[in-house]
């Protein structure tokens, strides 16, 4: 179990932070009273306690907060984690936004030791949910769910038409902090689509597969069937929610045959074919998908937060 060793703040930029009994974090702002809080991506800094101890073992005399870190945590090597990783402590939720930073060579630590650990070992986060943290609190992390993006289009696979929907999906999920682990552009061939979906799930390539295209009435639209060929459990509420949303925009949304289901530890969701509809539907369902994936992967329970 990882735990908080110390929490530190400073009222001015450019000075060493000081350990305090507790900190109050404000959503999308940072630590109340800390000079580095604000509407930006480096609201709260984290540093591994082990990295500080290693530095001390080489002769450095440093106190908590000397590297500009806000929260010191034991048991997590922050610099090895991917951008988008989430951290939980009491009610607080943080999301990793940056690893390392430029070290000013004029700082006291650099002058004495010839180096500073913050450039490589320190990380920065944004506050997704506020609350209070103090030394001794339990601190845990959740790696970002990996996404595979599959575009299904005969003309796209043949190079006759540019894929616009796949990049739209990628833009949305990466902005939300999900790394894209795989992309593919496939023709409307049921067996080929099914084989790719099964491979992604069976080889643990992604936690979430988002397909686009092939959900209509055309004789070549086989994506829902290919999805059902390989999924073990249906998740009908997701396409129902997308159709309900899209019905408010156009009655033609009732013609969508999109499906969703689970294979092993992977959730597969069919999205529409047009970039506009992809954006509307994905931005609507993505927050709920995050909770569903956490349950599927065993990192959350069914109770509301």
Secondary structure, DSSP 4 states (H G I P E B T S, - for coil): -EEEEEEEE-SSTTS--EEESEEEEETTTEETT-TT-SSSS-SEEEEEHHHHHHHHHTT----TTTTS-SEEEES--GGGSPTT-EEEETTEEEEEEEE--PPPTTSHHHHHHS--SHHHH-EEEEEEE-EEEETT-EEEEEPPPPEEEEEE-HHHHTTSS---HHHHHHHHHHHTT--EEEEEEE-S-HHHHHHHHHHHHHTT--SEEEEES--SSSTT--HHHHHHHH-SEE-HHHHHHHHHHHHTT-GGGGG----EEEETTEEEEEE-SSHHHHHHHHHHHHHHHHHHHHHHTTSS-SS--
